Amino acid sequence: MLQSPPRAAHRLLPVDPQVRAIAADLYDRVAQAPVISPHGHVLVEWLATDVRFRDPVDLIVTHDHYVTRQLHASGVDPAGLAATAEHDPRAAWRTLNDHWHRFAGTASGYWIEESLAEVLGIGLPLGPEHADEVYDAVAERLARPEFRPRALFRRFGIEFLATTDDPLDDLAHHAALADAGLGGRVAPTFRPDRYTDPGAAGFAGNVERLLAATGSAATFAGYLAALEERRHHFIAHGAVSADHGVEEPYTADLEPGDAERLFQRVLAGTADAAQRREFRGHMLVQMARMSVEDGLVMTLHAGVLRNHSTPAFERFGPDAGHDIPVPTDFVRGLRPLLERHGLAKDFHLVLFTVDETTYSREIAPLAGFYPSVYIGAPWWFLDAPDAITRFRSAVTETAGFYRGSGFVDDTRAFLSIPARHDTARRVDAGFLARLVAEGRIALPMAERIIDDLVCDLPREVFKL
């Protein structure tokens, strides 16, 4: 049986011996703390049905677009990596191993190695030489009951896990999990983009289904009432947040009559690009208004041009790895929303970006003034160790440590959840240790901060 050799205990911690010693003590405080994952994309069906993962590729490759995009860039056809009955998982695994050198230095490479060693106890390196041996070892683990989704959920120490769900989902899987004895809570997240973005595929049909499902009139007021009804359905099933993915963090506060006329145009398909932009912007203001009223935390993921490759989208659909960062303007774009709701009591707006330049220039200053605004954790291209350190440097001097969301893993790759949270804990320990060593904060303060970053802060921000 393949056994995992000891991993370097100080991996990701600072090289300087004095700073590393402080970081190691800080990390030890939170190494075994529970995992709080308030935004992610793990399929709730995995936990509801507790069906074993089919094969190593289904577990490690197919659902991780960090991995599939890197392979695609190397000339690999993603069709061979799909989780279908027709694909040859061993051949796909060999393909990953043939290209493993391309993952050196990447966050996804580190997470996979961590998952194999720390979760599965497999110590052989990936690469062509041991591809079949490692494949067989992973497959053997997956056949055991302790590696089924629910058992892993308990082993990972997950206190809270949010999935991402369509507003018309009946949430039956979540209801089934309520009494499953997982030891942690699984909650849905309201993700209304396909019903609020006129540029979404099938927008008019989606809205018609929403109105029909709720018995609402085809007016703007009826449309808003339908969305509110579905939000309440999610809240009844334990939801704590509503998530919005936009390319541009643009908002617009319209008069009711103008909003009604614009709604009819976008529903009829006669709105031009400027009018569609205005509608999207107004709907973000309406979503904020609903969050003020019903208490759902509003998370905004902006700065990504989704589905950049039309041929790839037509073949493989969304979330296939070709979402590309673009510049953003949060300050001007969000001003109408914040003018209306930014000072509202108990409104929580968490801003995520992949435009790194906005952290120190825009998001940290916004969070440093508005009590409703929180700085979302590094996300997508920015959740690697060096990027997390840059994030801390960019926001801390302006907004401190307590205007952030806590770490968000934002992943479908279930097996990598512990590695991702562990990465954030190690990097934050290193950052805090440097401040201690430089005399900028005292050690007791650093100890309090790292405890709060891991547990208390995400609980507070996401109203757990």
C-alpha positions as CSV (number, residue, x, y, z in Angstrom):
1,M,0.0,0.0,0.0
2,L,1.2,3.5,-0.8
3,Q,1.9,5.5,2.3
4,S,2.4,9.2,2.5
5,P,5.8,10.4,3.6
6,P,5.9,13.3,6.0
7,R,5.1,16.6,4.4
8,A,7.3,19.5,5.2
9,A,5.8,20.9,8.4
10,H,6.7,24.4,7.5
11,R,5.4,24.4,4.0
12,L,4.3,27.9,2.8
13,L,5.7,29.5,6.0
14,P,8.4,32.2,5.8
15,V,11.9,31.2,5.2
16,D,13.5,33.5,7.8
17,P,14.0,31.3,11.0
18,Q,12.7,33.9,13.5
19,V,9.6,34.7,11.5
20,R,9.0,31.1,10.7
21,A,9.0,30.1,14.4
22,I,6.3,32.8,15.1
23,A,4.3,31.7,12.1
24,A,4.5,28.1,13.1
25,D,3.0,28.8,16.5
26,L,0.3,31.0,15.0
27,Y,-0.6,28.3,12.5
28,D,-0.7,25.6,15.2
29,R,-3.5,27.6,16.9
30,V,-5.8,27.2,13.9
31,A,-4.5,24.1,12.1
32,Q,-7.3,21.9,13.4
33,A,-10.0,24.6,13.5
34,P,-13.3,23.8,11.8
35,V,-13.8,24.6,8.1
36,I,-16.3,27.3,7.4
37,S,-17.1,27.5,3.7
38,P,-19.7,30.2,3.1
39,H,-19.4,30.2,-0.7
40,G,-18.6,27.2,-2.9
41,H,-19.9,25.0,-5.6
42,V,-19.8,21.5,-4.2
43,L,-22.8,19.6,-5.6
44,V,-25.3,19.0,-2.9
45,E,-26.3,15.7,-4.6
46,W,-23.0,14.2,-3.6
47,L,-23.8,14.6,0.1
48,A,-27.5,13.9,-0.2
49,T,-27.0,10.6,-2.0
50,D,-23.6,9.8,-0.5
51,V,-22.7,7.9,-3.7
52,R,-19.1,7.1,-3.9
53,F,-16.9,9.1,-6.3
54,R,-16.8,7.1,-9.5
55,D,-13.0,7.2,-10.3
56,P,-9.9,9.3,-9.6
57,V,-10.6,11.5,-12.6
58,D,-14.2,12.2,-11.5
59,L,-12.8,13.1,-8.0
60,I,-9.7,15.2,-8.8
61,V,-9.9,16.4,-12.4
62,T,-13.3,16.7,-14.0
63,H,-14.9,19.2,-11.5
64,D,-11.8,21.3,-11.0
65,H,-11.6,24.0,-13.8
66,Y,-8.2,25.1,-12.4
67,V,-7.0,21.7,-13.7
68,T,-9.0,21.4,-16.9
69,R,-8.0,24.9,-18.1
70,Q,-4.3,24.2,-17.7
71,L,-4.6,20.9,-19.6
72,H,-6.6,22.7,-22.3
73,A,-3.9,25.3,-22.6
74,S,-1.4,22.4,-23.1
75,G,-3.4,21.0,-26.1
76,V,-5.6,18.4,-24.3
77,D,-9.1,18.0,-25.5
78,P,-11.4,18.5,-22.5
79,A,-13.8,16.0,-23.9
80,G,-11.5,13.2,-22.7
81,L,-11.7,14.6,-19.2
82,A,-15.5,14.7,-18.9
83,A,-17.3,12.8,-16.2
84,T,-19.3,10.6,-18.6
85,A,-19.8,6.9,-18.9
86,E,-18.0,6.9,-22.3
87,H,-14.7,8.4,-21.1
88,D,-11.7,6.3,-20.2
89,P,-10.7,7.5,-16.7
90,R,-7.4,5.7,-16.7
91,A,-6.4,7.3,-20.0
92,A,-7.5,10.7,-18.7
93,W,-5.4,10.1,-15.6
94,R,-2.4,9.3,-17.7
95,T,-2.9,12.5,-19.6
96,L,-2.9,14.5,-16.4
97,N,0.3,12.8,-15.3
98,D,2.0,13.2,-18.7
99,H,1.4,17.0,-18.2
100,W,2.1,17.1,-14.5
101,H,5.3,19.2,-14.9
102,R,3.1,22.0,-16.2
103,F,1.5,22.3,-12.8
104,A,4.7,23.0,-11.0
105,G,4.4,26.2,-8.9
106,T,0.6,26.5,-9.4
107,A,-1.9,26.5,-6.7
108,S,-3.9,23.7,-8.3
109,G,-0.7,21.5,-8.4
110,Y,-0.1,22.2,-4.7
111,W,-3.7,21.4,-3.7
112,I,-3.7,18.1,-5.6
113,E,-0.5,17.0,-4.0
114,E,-1.8,18.0,-0.6
115,S,-5.1,16.1,-1.2
116,L,-3.3,13.0,-2.3
117,A,-0.9,13.0,0.7
118,E,-3.0,14.4,3.5
119,V,-6.5,13.0,2.6
120,L,-5.7,9.8,0.7
121,G,-2.4,9.0,2.3
122,I,-0.7,8.5,-1.1
123,G,3.0,9.5,-1.2
124,L,4.2,8.7,-4.7
125,P,4.8,11.7,-6.9
126,L,2.5,12.3,-9.8
127,G,4.0,11.9,-13.3
128,P,4.2,9.3,-16.0
129,E,6.4,6.9,-14.0
130,H,3.8,6.2,-11.3
131,A,0.6,7.2,-13.0
132,D,-1.1,3.8,-13.0
133,E,0.1,2.9,-9.5
134,V,-1.3,6.1,-8.1
135,Y,-4.5,5.7,-10.0
136,D,-5.0,2.2,-8.5
137,A,-4.3,3.5,-5.1
138,V,-6.9,6.3,-5.4
139,A,-9.4,3.9,-6.8
140,E,-8.8,1.6,-3.9
141,R,-9.5,4.4,-1.4
142,L,-12.7,5.4,-3.2
143,A,-14.1,1.9,-2.7
144,R,-13.9,2.3,1.1
145,P,-16.9,3.7,3.0
146,E,-14.6,6.2,4.8
147,F,-14.0,8.0,1.5
148,R,-17.6,8.6,0.6
149,P,-18.8,12.2,0.6
150,R,-20.4,12.2,4.0
151,A,-17.5,10.5,5.7
152,L,-15.1,13.0,4.1
153,F,-17.4,15.9,5.1
154,R,-17.1,14.8,8.8
155,R,-13.4,14.1,8.5
156,F,-12.7,17.5,7.0
157,G,-14.3,19.1,10.1
158,I,-16.7,21.2,8.0
159,E,-18.9,23.4,10.3
160,F,-20.7,25.1,7.5
161,L,-20.8,24.5,3.7
162,A,-22.7,26.6,1.2
163,T,-23.7,25.3,-2.2
164,T,-24.7,27.4,-5.1
165,D,-28.3,26.9,-6.4
166,D,-30.8,27.9,-9.0
167,P,-33.7,30.0,-7.6
168,L,-36.2,27.5,-8.9
169,D,-34.5,24.5,-7.3
170,D,-36.9,22.8,-4.9
171,L,-34.0,22.3,-2.5
172,A,-35.1,18.7,-1.7
173,H,-31.5,17.6,-1.3
174,H,-30.9,20.2,1.3
175,A,-34.1,19.3,3.1
176,A,-32.9,15.6,3.1
177,L,-29.5,16.7,4.6
178,A,-31.1,18.6,7.5
179,D,-31.3,15.4,9.6
180,A,-28.4,13.5,8.1
181,G,-26.1,13.8,11.1
182,L,-23.3,15.3,9.2
183,G,-21.9,17.2,12.2
184,G,-22.0,20.4,10.1
185,R,-24.5,22.5,8.3
186,V,-25.1,22.5,4.5
187,A,-27.0,25.5,3.2
188,P,-28.1,26.6,-0.3
189,T,-27.1,29.9,-1.8
190,F,-29.5,31.9,-4.0
191,R,-27.8,32.6,-7.4
192,P,-30.3,34.5,-9.6
193,D,-28.0,35.6,-12.5
194,R,-29.9,33.8,-15.2
195,Y,-33.1,35.5,-14.2
196,T,-31.6,39.0,-13.7
197,D,-29.1,39.3,-16.6
198,P,-30.7,40.0,-20.0
199,G,-27.5,38.7,-21.6
200,A,-27.9,35.3,-20.0
201,A,-28.8,32.4,-22.3
202,G,-32.6,31.9,-22.5
203,F,-33.2,35.0,-20.3
204,A,-36.8,35.5,-21.4
205,G,-37.7,31.9,-21.0
206,N,-36.1,31.8,-17.6
207,V,-38.2,34.7,-16.4
208,E,-41.3,33.2,-17.8
209,R,-40.6,30.0,-15.8
210,L,-40.0,32.1,-12.7
211,L,-43.3,33.9,-13.1
212,A,-45.2,30.7,-13.8
213,A,-43.7,28.9,-10.9
214,T,-44.8,31.7,-8.5
215,G,-48.0,32.6,-10.1
216,S,-46.8,36.2,-10.6
217,A,-47.9,38.8,-13.2
218,A,-45.6,39.6,-16.1
219,T,-44.9,43.1,-14.7
220,F,-41.8,44.4,-13.1
221,A,-43.6,44.4,-9.7
222,G,-44.7,40.8,-10.3
223,Y,-41.2,39.8,-11.3
224,L,-39.7,41.3,-8.2
225,A,-42.3,39.6,-6.1
226,A,-41.4,36.3,-7.7
227,L,-37.8,36.7,-6.9
228,E,-38.7,37.7,-3.3
229,E,-40.8,34.6,-2.9
230,R,-38.0,32.3,-4.1
231,R,-35.6,34.0,-1.7
232,H,-37.9,33.3,1.2
233,H,-38.0,29.6,0.0
234,F,-34.2,29.5,0.2
235,I,-34.2,31.2,3.6
236,A,-36.7,28.6,4.9
237,H,-34.1,26.0,3.8
238,G,-31.2,27.6,5.7
239,A,-29.7,30.0,3.1
240,V,-27.6,32.8,4.5
241,S,-26.5,34.6,1.3
242,A,-27.4,35.5,-2.3
243,D,-24.6,35.4,-4.8
244,H,-24.3,37.6,-8.0
245,G,-21.7,37.1,-10.7
246,V,-21.2,40.1,-13.0
247,E,-18.6,41.2,-15.4
248,E,-19.0,44.8,-14.4
249,P,-19.9,46.1,-10.9
250,Y,-22.3,48.7,-12.4
251,T,-25.5,49.7,-10.6
252,A,-28.4,52.0,-11.5
253,D,-31.3,53.3,-9.3
254,L,-34.3,53.7,-11.6
255,E,-37.8,55.2,-11.0
256,P,-40.5,52.5,-11.0
257,G,-42.0,53.6,-14.3
258,D,-38.7,53.6,-16.0
259,A,-37.9,50.2,-14.5
260,E,-41.3,48.8,-15.8
261,R,-40.7,50.0,-19.3
262,L,-37.1,48.6,-19.3
263,F,-38.3,45.3,-18.0
264,Q,-40.8,44.9,-20.8
265,R,-38.1,45.7,-23.4
266,V,-35.6,43.2,-22.1
267,L,-38.3,40.6,-21.8
268,A,-39.4,41.2,-25.4
269,G,-35.8,41.1,-26.6
270,T,-35.9,44.6,-28.0
271,A,-33.5,46.3,-25.5
272,D,-30.2,47.4,-26.8
273,A,-26.8,46.9,-25.1
274,A,-27.0,50.1,-23.1
275,Q,-30.5,49.2,-21.9
276,R,-29.5,45.7,-20.9
277,R,-26.6,47.2,-18.9
278,E,-29.0,49.6,-17.2
279,F,-31.4,46.7,-16.3
280,R,-28.6,44.6,-14.9
281,G,-27.4,47.6,-12.8
282,H,-30.9,48.2,-11.5
283,M,-31.4,44.6,-10.6
284,L,-28.3,44.7,-8.4
285,V,-29.9,47.7,-6.5
286,Q,-33.1,45.6,-6.2
287,M,-31.1,42.6,-4.9
288,A,-29.5,44.9,-2.3
289,R,-32.9,46.2,-1.3
290,M,-34.1,42.6,-0.9
291,S,-31.1,41.8,1.2
292,V,-31.8,44.8,3.5
293,E,-35.3,43.5,3.9
294,D,-34.8,39.7,4.3
295,G,-31.3,39.6,5.7
296,L,-29.5,37.5,3.1
297,V,-25.8,38.5,2.8
298,M,-25.2,39.9,-0.7
299,T,-22.0,38.6,-2.3
300,L,-20.8,40.2,-5.6
301,H,-18.3,38.4,-7.8
302,A,-17.2,40.9,-10.4
303,G,-14.4,41.4,-12.9
304,V,-14.7,38.2,-14.9
305,L,-15.6,37.9,-18.6
306,R,-17.4,34.6,-18.5
307,N,-17.1,32.0,-21.2
308,H,-14.4,33.9,-23.2
309,S,-14.2,31.1,-25.8
310,T,-17.4,30.7,-27.7
311,P,-16.3,27.3,-29.3
312,A,-15.5,26.0,-25.8
313,F,-18.7,27.2,-24.4
314,E,-20.7,25.6,-27.2
315,R,-18.9,22.3,-26.6
316,F,-18.6,22.2,-22.9
317,G,-20.9,24.8,-21.4
318,P,-20.1,27.2,-18.6
319,D,-17.5,26.8,-15.9
320,A,-15.1,25.1,-18.3
321,G,-12.1,27.2,-17.3
322,H,-12.3,30.1,-19.8
323,D,-13.5,32.9,-17.4
324,I,-10.9,35.6,-17.8
325,P,-10.3,38.7,-15.5
326,V,-11.1,42.2,-16.7
327,P,-10.6,45.7,-15.1
328,T,-13.3,46.9,-12.8
329,D,-14.6,50.2,-11.3
330,F,-16.3,49.5,-8.0
331,V,-16.2,53.1,-6.7
332,R,-18.3,54.7,-9.4
333,G,-20.1,51.5,-10.4
334,L,-21.5,50.8,-6.9
335,R,-22.2,54.3,-5.8
336,P,-25.9,54.3,-6.7
337,L,-26.4,51.0,-4.7
338,L,-24.4,52.4,-1.8
339,E,-26.2,55.8,-1.9
340,R,-29.4,53.9,-1.5
341,H,-28.4,51.0,0.9
342,G,-24.8,51.4,2.0
343,L,-25.7,52.7,5.4
344,A,-28.7,50.4,6.0
345,K,-28.5,48.5,9.3
346,D,-27.4,44.8,9.1
347,F,-26.9,45.0,5.3
348,H,-23.8,42.9,4.4
349,L,-22.3,43.3,1.0
350,V,-19.2,41.2,0.3
351,L,-17.1,42.3,-2.8
352,F,-15.0,39.8,-4.6
353,T,-12.7,40.6,-7.5
354,V,-10.0,39.2,-9.7
355,D,-8.8,42.6,-10.7
356,E,-6.0,42.8,-8.2
357,T,-5.4,46.5,-8.7
358,T,-8.7,47.4,-7.1
359,Y,-8.0,46.0,-3.6
360,S,-6.0,48.9,-2.3
361,R,-7.5,51.6,-4.5
362,E,-11.2,50.8,-4.3
363,I,-12.4,47.9,-2.2
364,A,-10.4,48.4,0.9
365,P,-11.3,52.1,1.1
366,L,-15.0,51.3,0.5
367,A,-14.9,48.7,3.3
368,G,-13.0,51.2,5.4
369,F,-16.0,53.6,5.4
370,Y,-19.2,51.7,4.7
371,P,-20.3,49.4,7.6
372,S,-22.1,47.3,5.1
373,V,-19.1,46.6,2.8
374,Y,-16.7,43.7,3.4
375,I,-13.6,42.7,1.4
376,G,-14.1,39.3,-0.2
377,A,-11.2,36.9,0.1
378,P,-8.9,36.3,-2.9
379,W,-10.8,34.4,-5.5
380,W,-10.3,32.4,-8.7
381,F,-6.9,33.5,-10.0
382,L,-5.9,35.2,-6.7
383,D,-6.3,32.4,-4.2
384,A,-2.7,31.1,-4.5
385,P,-0.2,31.7,-1.7
386,D,1.7,34.7,-3.2
387,A,-1.6,36.3,-4.3
388,I,-3.1,35.9,-0.8
389,T,0.0,37.7,0.6
390,R,-0.3,40.5,-1.9
391,F,-4.0,40.8,-0.9
392,R,-3.1,41.1,2.8
393,S,-0.6,43.8,2.0
394,A,-3.0,45.6,-0.2
395,V,-5.9,45.9,2.2
396,T,-4.6,45.7,5.7
397,E,-3.1,49.1,6.1
398,T,-6.3,50.7,4.8
399,A,-9.0,48.5,6.3
400,G,-7.3,46.3,8.9
401,F,-8.1,42.6,9.3
402,Y,-11.7,42.9,10.4
403,R,-13.3,44.2,7.3
404,G,-12.7,41.0,5.3
405,S,-14.9,38.0,4.7
406,G,-12.6,35.3,6.0
407,F,-11.4,32.7,3.5
408,V,-13.7,31.5,0.8
409,D,-12.7,28.4,-1.1
410,D,-15.2,28.8,-4.0
411,T,-14.6,25.3,-5.3
412,R,-16.3,22.3,-6.8
413,A,-13.2,20.2,-6.1
414,F,-14.5,18.6,-2.8
415,L,-11.3,16.8,-2.0
416,S,-9.3,20.0,-2.1
417,I,-11.3,21.9,0.5
418,P,-9.0,21.1,3.4
419,A,-5.9,22.0,1.4
420,R,-7.3,25.3,0.3
421,H,-8.3,26.4,3.8
422,D,-4.9,25.1,5.2
423,T,-3.1,27.2,2.5
424,A,-4.9,30.4,3.7
425,R,-4.2,29.6,7.3
426,R,-0.5,29.1,6.6
427,V,-0.2,32.2,4.5
428,D,-2.0,34.4,7.0
429,A,0.2,33.0,9.8
430,G,3.2,34.0,7.8
431,F,1.9,37.5,7.2
432,L,1.0,38.1,10.8
433,A,4.4,36.7,12.0
434,R,6.2,39.2,9.9
435,L,4.2,42.1,11.5
436,V,5.1,40.7,14.9
437,A,8.8,40.3,14.0
438,E,8.8,43.9,12.7
439,G,7.3,45.2,15.9
440,R,4.1,46.4,14.1
441,I,1.7,44.3,16.2
442,A,2.2,42.4,19.5
443,L,2.1,38.6,19.5
444,P,-1.1,38.4,21.7
445,M,-2.9,40.6,19.0
446,A,-1.6,38.3,16.2
447,E,-3.0,35.3,18.1
448,R,-6.4,36.9,18.4
449,I,-6.4,37.9,14.8
450,I,-5.6,34.5,13.4
451,D,-8.3,32.9,15.6
452,D,-10.8,35.4,14.3
453,L,-9.8,35.2,10.6
454,V,-10.5,31.5,10.6
455,C,-13.7,31.2,12.6
456,D,-15.3,34.3,14.1
457,L,-15.0,36.6,11.2
458,P,-16.7,34.4,8.6
459,R,-19.4,33.6,11.1
460,E,-20.0,37.3,11.7
461,V,-19.9,38.4,8.0
462,F,-22.2,35.6,6.8
463,K,-24.5,35.9,9.9
464,L,-23.9,32.3,11.0
